[in-house]
Structure formats: structure tokens, C-alpha cells
Amino acid sequence: MALRTRDDYLASLRALRPNLYKFGALLEDVTTHPATRRTVESHARVYDAAHDPANASLFTATSHLSGGVCHRFNTLMATQADVIANARLKRTMYRLTGTCTGGACVGWNALNTLWAVTHELDAQAGTGYHERLKAWALYAEARGLMVAGALTDPKGDRSKPPSLQDDPDMNVHIAGERTGGIIVRGAKAMICGVAASHEIFVLPGAAYKEADRAYAVAFVIPRDADGLTIIETRRPSDCRELEDGFDVPDTGITQAYLIFDDVYVPNERVFLCGEHGATGKVISYFTATYRACIGACVAGQGDVMIGAALLMARANGLSQRTFQDKLVQMVQHNETTYGLGIGAIAMGRAHPSGVWLSDALLAHTNKILVGTLPYETKRLCQEIGGGIVETGCLPSCRDLTAPELGGKVAKYVKAAVPAEPRARAARLAEWLTIGAGVPGCMHGGGSPDGARLVLRALTPWEEYAAYARRLAGIEVEIPEPSKDR
């Protein structure tokens, strides 16, 4: 069953034990509940694309492990071309859904990150993690699993490391051992696509020292594992996503808190267990490729925002020429993050384990731009769309379709086109720019400040000063002033 169909995917989600909650209530079926069905729909389109002749070559791949055809998000990214395909897939998914499909993204990157890290650990310390990971990777590939990824911990007091927190559960940690496995406690926060996933890949959220070795843990578990409680946290604007009608698209994304109450993880699914020295590599390898490819995510949604802006201009009776400069700026922003991400991939390197690692300096620079340029794209989309997009003054679908008042409302919503198509275009633009369609540009995949720290660490400042000194003909050293000056 390497290539799942939409129907099989939906059936497999319904077969999982209900353990997701929203507004304090248990969600019995994530495929139909209003709070989660849109994110499930987004992810179902990933499976659709694998069977679509126009997209199949991008959404499927020949496995480097089995040699069979499988979903690309279940594969190892062994070459530069594989990682570029990751970026292209993400941009395409935004064009198909307008939003994030984290279940086809973060777990995939976690697999590839741990592939390199476990290879190094086995060589250095004789651990058996790499073969465990290979067995699970083949298992996930054969079943076409959608796998969410979880890195971010609640953290607690940011001035203290995990081992000095008043509550040890502020970060996921090893709480004990049981025959054949370990027990984990704690939580992961702001985790994307969980409701639409079969399994969850958990990585350490930071680089840890010896005192925090209990927090150096990586594993993968079924989404419905015993002891795991999932709280869906995204609150849609005015709760529109809980209503029927065209006020929001059929797609969407959710975020979640994952609460681990003594969850048992069998050893064959544990890929890091106390090796604190490896956690820095986990973060380094993960963020390099993730932040290279995230430029494609925001470019894909930017593509849809350009389309929404065009529709609004035309619905209002205005030519594209009126807004051509703004539209070109939107294109420029999209291609900047996309192109810099592709550059980070191209300037990367092959790891001895057989996966491709992107260039960290370029990838983290891209993350900083991802925290700024998409917001300007959103502002331009709102400018072009007009007040009906941005001020909140658009009547709801219920108002426009009400038996007695709908006609009266529609009379004043119409412009160059009838009321409903104009309202649909306006709602899409609104959803993309200020609603639940907004991706985690600023802090998704880590904060821009964290990326700036990487730039500061990786930039060869003295080498650059030496270039300038030689060109200027300066023969004496000009040292950095001491810290106490």
C-alpha cells in the first residue's frame, strides 16, 4: 500500500483512537468534525496529487531504501534534487490548499535529520539507532504514513535550562524505563497537522548539556498512543471555521498541544535516549533543510495571494494595470524566499549517511526573510482588495443567502460581478491575510532571532576584515576592542 488513496487515508484516520480535544470536548471523528475536517482535507489533497498525472512525478518518488514507488514525503532526501523537490512540493501544496500541510513536512524532515544523526552516533558510540530508524522508515513508506513532527516545548522560564525548571514537564523528557522501552512525560506545543497525521515524530527542542540529558530524546509514536492527549488550539476568527458556507475555504490548518502523561515508547521506536551531545546536531541539521524549504511554503501562499488580489481588482471593476507595481512587488517577495531557499539547498553537501544537508548560513538568512517579506505580501493583497477584505465589513455567507434579507444584502455587495463571486474572492483574501490561512511565517520552524544567532556564529567576521585590510593596503592588525571598553 505504498501509495494511499484519499479514501484509504480518511478511513485510516477514522480507525485511530479518539484523543483530540477542542473547546474541552473530545472529537470523535477528525475527518468530519468542523474543527479538524479542513486540515484533513488539506492533507487529503497530498494523496490526491500522488494519483494526479499532472503532479504524480513530484508527489511520488522511487525510494532510496526499497527501490519502490512511494509518497515523496516518506522518502530519504539523498540528493540535491531530492531536497529541491521538497521545496517544489511545498510550494505546489500551498497552491492546491492555500495553507500549510505540516503532516507532509515536519515528520519528513525529522526522518532525514535523524538519519544523519543516528549514523554519526552509531559510528561514534556503537548504538543501534540507525538500523531501528531504517526499519521504521521502511514501515512508514510501505504504509504511506502521514507523520507530524514535534520539536517545540512549552519551555517554562526561558532563562533556565530544562533541568532547572520548577516543573520538569516543561520539556519532553525520559521519566523512566519499562521492559523493552522508555516512559516519556512533558508536552510539545504549537505542533502543526497533528489531527491529519497517523504518527508523530518527536525531536529534542534545543541543544542540551549533560545536566539535561534526560531531555535528549527522539522517538516516533502513533498519534493515538496511550497516555497522549492532544489539544487543538487554533481559534478561528469569529469561529467561522465551525460554520458552513463560503466564509472560509474547504482547507485549513490546525495547531496542537501534545501532552505526554507517562507515554510508553518501545525501544525500536527510540532513536535518541540521553545522548545530549547529539542534540546540537539534531537542531543544526533539521533547521538547515527546513528553513531552506520554508521559503517555498510562503512563496506558494504568496502565489495564491497574488491570484486573490487579481480576482478582487477585477471583481471591483479595476484592471490589473492599476496595481501592476504592487503585484510585481508581491512576485518579487515570493521569488526572493523561494530562490534563496533553493540556493541554500544547492550550496549544501552530501552527508556520509546518504542524505543531503542544506547550507546553514543561507537557510537561516532565508528564515529571517520569511519573517518579514510574506507580511508585506499580505499588506499589498489587502491594499489591492480594498476595505471589503481588510476592515471586517463583508456580510457573512448566512447574510447573503438568508431567504428574506439575502437579496437586499447582495444588491450592495455586488460590483463589477455579482455579490457571491465578489464575496468569495474577498473572503479568500481575508483568510489568507488576517485569518486562519496565515502560516507561521514569524515563528514557524523557530524564531528569526534564533536564525540571527546562527548567522552571527557562522559568519567569518575576521576573514572578511582580512579581505578589506589587504585591499586597503593596511599592514597592521586592527583588533576588536576588548569587552571591558
N, C-alpha and C positions, 0 to 999 in steps of 0.2 A: 504493500500500500504506500509506496514511496510518494506518489502524487495523490494527495487527497482531493476530493471534490468539495464544493460548498456544502452539499447535503451531508456528506460524511463528517465534515468539520462541525457543523451545527449539532449533529447527533452526538458527537464525541463530547462537546461541551455540556450537553444536557445530561450525559451519563456521569458527570462529576458530582461529588458530594456537595450540596449547597453549603458554602461557608463565607459568602459575601453578604455584607450588610450595607444598607443605605437608609439614612434618616432613622436609624435604630431598628429597622425591620430586615429580616432575612429575605434574600432574593432567591426564590425557589428555582427560577429559570432565567439565566442571564441572556439567553437568546431572544426572549420576548419581553422582559421587564423594561419599562420605559427608561430607567436609569442606566441600563447597560446595553440595550439592543443596538444602539447606534455604533458603539465601539466594536461590537461583534460584527456588525455589517461592514465596517471599515476593514476589519481583518479578513472577513469572508471574501472580500474583493482581491485579496492577495492570492487566495486559492483560485478564484476565477481567472486571474491573469495567467496562471500556470497552464490553463487549458485554452487560452485565447491565442490563436495563431499570430496575432499582431504583437503579443507580449511574451509568449512562451519562451523564446530564446533568452530573455532577460530574467524571467522569474523562475526558470529551471536551470540546472547545471549538471554536468557529469561529475559525480563525486570523486574526489581525490582519494577517498578511503575505500569505497566499494566498487567504483567503476560504473555504477548505475546512475540513471537519471533521477534526480530528486529536486525538491524545492531548494532554490538557491539559499534561502535563509537557514537551511540545515547543513550547509557545506563549510569546509575549511576554505579560507581565503589564502591560497597558496602563492598567488602571483599578483603582480601589479594590476593586471587586467581583472582579476577577481575582485579586488577592492574597489576599482573604478566601477565595476558592475554593481557593487553595493551602493555606491553613490547614485548611480543612474536609476537603480531600483527605487531608492528613497524619493528621488525627485518625481519619478513616474507615479508612485503611490500617492503623493500629495496631489498630483493632477487628477487621479482617479477618485480621491476621497476628500481633498481639501484639508486634511488633518493628519495627525500622527497615527502610525500603526506600530506602536512600540513593541508589540509581541513579535514582530518580524524584524526586530532591530537589535535591541539591547542584549537579549539572550544569545543571539548570533555572535555579537561582538565578544561577549563573555566567554563563549566556547573558544574562539580564536585566541583570546588573551591567555586563557588558562592552558591552551595547547602549548604556547611558548614557555610559560612559567613552569608548568609541570615537567616539561622536557629538561629545563635547567635544573630543577630540584632533583629529579631522578639521577641526573648525571653527577650532581654535587654530593647528594646525601644518600643515594640508593633507595629513595622512596619509590613506591609503585603507583604513584598518582597518574602518570601519563597513560598507562595501559587501562586504568579504570576509566579515564576520560575518553579514551578511544572507544571502549565498549559502550559507554553511554552515547557518544556521538553517533555510532552506528545504529543504536536503538532509536534515537530521535530521528535520524534520517529515514530509517525504514518505515516509521510511523507518520512522517510528515508533521512533527510536533511544532506547535506554536509555543515559543518559550520566552517569557518575560525575563527581564534582567533587573536585579535589585542591588544597588550599591549604597544609596544614601541612607544613613542612620539618623535618628532624631538628634543625636549628639549631646543633648543636655547643655551644660555650661560650656560654651565654646572655648573658654580659657583653660580648660582642664582636659587631659587625655582620658580615654575610656576608663582606665584603671583607677582614676582618682575621682570619678563621678560619684555623687551621693547615691545614685541609683545605678547599679551595674547594667541594668537593662536598657540604658540609653543607646547602647550599641549592641548589635547581634554578637553573641559570644558562645563559646563552648561552656555549658553549665555542668557537664558530667559525661560519663560514658555508660554504655549499656552493652550487653553482649552483641558483638557484631556491628557496633555503630556508636554514634555520639548523640548527646542531647544538646539542643540549642535553645537559647532564650533571647529575648530582646525584640526589636522592631526595625523595620525598614519603612521609610516614609517617601511620599511623592513618587510612587512606582507606577509606571505607565503601562497600560494594556493588559493588566493582570486579569480582568474579567474575561478577556478574549483569549486567554492562554491556557495551554494544557499543563505546563510546568513552569517553574521559576528558578532561575539561575542566580544564586546569591554569591556576591563577592565582598571582600572587606572594603569599607568605605574610605579608608585612608591608609597611609604608610605608618606602621606601628613599630614600637620599640619592645625590648624584652619584657618590660612590665606589663605590656598589653598583649602578650602572646595568646591569651585566651580569645582575643578578638580577631586573630589571624585565622579566619576560617572561610572556606569556599566550598559550596555544595550545590546540588540541584535536587529539587523535590517536586512531587506532583502539586498542582495548585490546590488540591483538596486534601492535603496531608493532615493527619490527625494532629490537633493542637495548634493549627494555623487558622487564625481568624483574619479576615480581610474586610477593611472598612473603606468603602468607596467614598472619596472625599470631594470630588469636584461638584460644586454647587452651581448649576447653570443660572445665567442671568434671568431673574424673574421665574425660574423653574420652567422655562419654555420647553426644555428637552423632555419634560414629563407630559407634554401635551401632544395632541395630534395636529396635523396640518403642516403648512409650509413655512412656519415661523423659524424652523431650523431644518437643515438638510437631514437626509436619512443616515448620515455618517457622523462620527464624533469620536472623542477620546475621553477616557476616564483616568483618574489618578487614585492611588490607594495607599493606605497604611497596612502593612503586613505585621501582624502581632504573633510572635512565636512564643507559645506557652509550653515549654519542655517538649519541643518537637523532636522526634527520633529520626535521625538520618543514618541509613545503613552505610557501612564503610565504602561500598562500591560506588556510592554517590558523593563521597567526600574527596575533595581534590586539594585541600589545604587545611592543615589541622595543627596550628600552633607555630608554624614556620614564619615568624614575624619578619624575618629578613627578606622574605619574598614579597611582602605586601607593597613595597615601593615599586617593584617591577609590575605588579598587577595594575596599579594605578597608572604608571607610565605607559605601559603597552595599551591598556584599554582606552585612555583618553586620547592617545595619538591618532588611532584609527577612527574612534568615534567622533572626535572633533574635526577630523578631515572630512568625514562624510556628512556631518550635520549641516554643512554649507549647502548641500544638495537638498536637504529637507526644507530649509527656509526658502530656497530658490523655487522649489516646487510649489509651495503655497503662494509665493510671490507671483508665479505664473498664473495661478487661479485668481489672485487679486487684480492682476492686470486685466484678465478677462472680465471680472466683475465690474471693474471701473469702466471698461468699454461698454458693457451692457447698460450700466447706469447712464452714461453720457448719451447713448443712443436712445434709451427709453425717455430721457428728458428732452430729446429732440436736438441734441448737440452733436456736431461732428467730432470725430477723433482728432482732427487737426486742431481743434480748440485746446486740447490738452496734450498735444504731442510732446512738449518738453517734459511735462510731468511723467508721461508714460515712458519716455526714454530713460528718465532717472530711475524708474522702477526696474526697468530691464537691467540697467547698469548695476543696481544693488544686487539683483538676483545673480547675475553672472560673476560679480566680484566674489561672493561667498562660494559659489559653485566652483569657479575657476581656481581659487586659492586652495580649496579642498582637494581638487584634482592634482594641483601642484604638490601638495603635501604627500599625496599617495605616490606620485611619480618620483619624488625625491626620497622615497623610503628605501627599505632594504629587506632582503630575504633573511629571515631568522633561521638558525640551524635546525629548528624543529620542523620547518617546512611551511610556515605561514609568513605572510608579508606584513611588515610593520611600517606605518607611515612616519614621515618626518615630524618630530615633535614640535620643533620651533614653528614651522609653517602651520601645523594643525592648531596649536594654541593661539597663534595670531588669528586664525580663522574664527576661533571661538569668540574672541573679543569683538570681531566684526559682526558675528551672528548676534551679539548682544546689543547691537546698535542699528545696523542697516535695515533689518526687517521692520523695525518700528517706524522708520521713515517711509518705507514702502506702504505701511498701513495708513500713515497720515495722508499720503498722496492719494491713496484709494478713497479715503473719506472726503478729501478735497474735491475730487472729481465727482464722487457720488452725490454730494450735496447734503443738505440738512436732513433729508429723509433717512439717510444712512447713519448719521452721527448723533443727532440730537435726541433720539428716542421717541420721535413724534410719529412713527409709522403705525397705523392701526394694525391690530392683530389679525391673524387669519380668521378667527372667530367673528371679528367685527365685519370683515369683508364678505363673509359668507352667511351672516345672520339673515334669516328669512325676511324680517321686516326692515332692518336698517342697512343691510349689506349694499343695496343699490345706492342708497344715499351716500354711504362712505366711499364706495367705488367711484362715484362721479367726481370726487375731489382728489382721489389718489391717481387717477389716470393722467397721462401727459401725452407724449407722442405715441404711446402704446396704451392698451387697456390697463386697468388697475392691477389685475393679478400678475401679469408678467413683470410689471414695474415693481410690485411689492416683493415678488420672489427674488428679483435681482438685488433689491435693497436689503432684504433680509440676509442674503448670502454675503453681501459686502459687510454688513453689520457683524455677522457671525465671524467672519474672517478677521475683522479688525479690532473688535472690542468684546466679542462673545466667546463661547466655549471652543470655537475653532482656533483660537490663538495657541500656537505651540509654545513650549517652554524655551523661547529664544534666549532670555536673560540667564536663567539658572538651570535649564535643562541640560543634563550632562556635565554639571558643575558650573561654578560661578566664573564670571570674567576676571575677578580679582585673583582667583586661583590660576587662571591662564596667564595673567600678568606675572605672577611669581615664577612660573615656568620660563617665560621669556627672559626674566631677569637672571635666572640661573643658567640658561643655555646660551645666552648671547656672549660671545668672546670679546668683552669690552677692551681688554688690554691689547688684543690683536688688532682691533680697529684703531686704537690710539697709536699703535706702532705704524700702521699704514699711513696715517696722517703725518706722524713725526718724520718718516722717511721722505714723503713727498714734499714736506716743508723744509727739508734740509736741516732739521734740528738734531744735533748730535748729543745733547744732554738729555737725561731722563727727566720727565715731568711727572713725578709720582702723585698718586691720590693722597689728598691731605689725610692726616690721622683723624680718627673718630673723635678725639677729645678737643679738636679745634672748634 
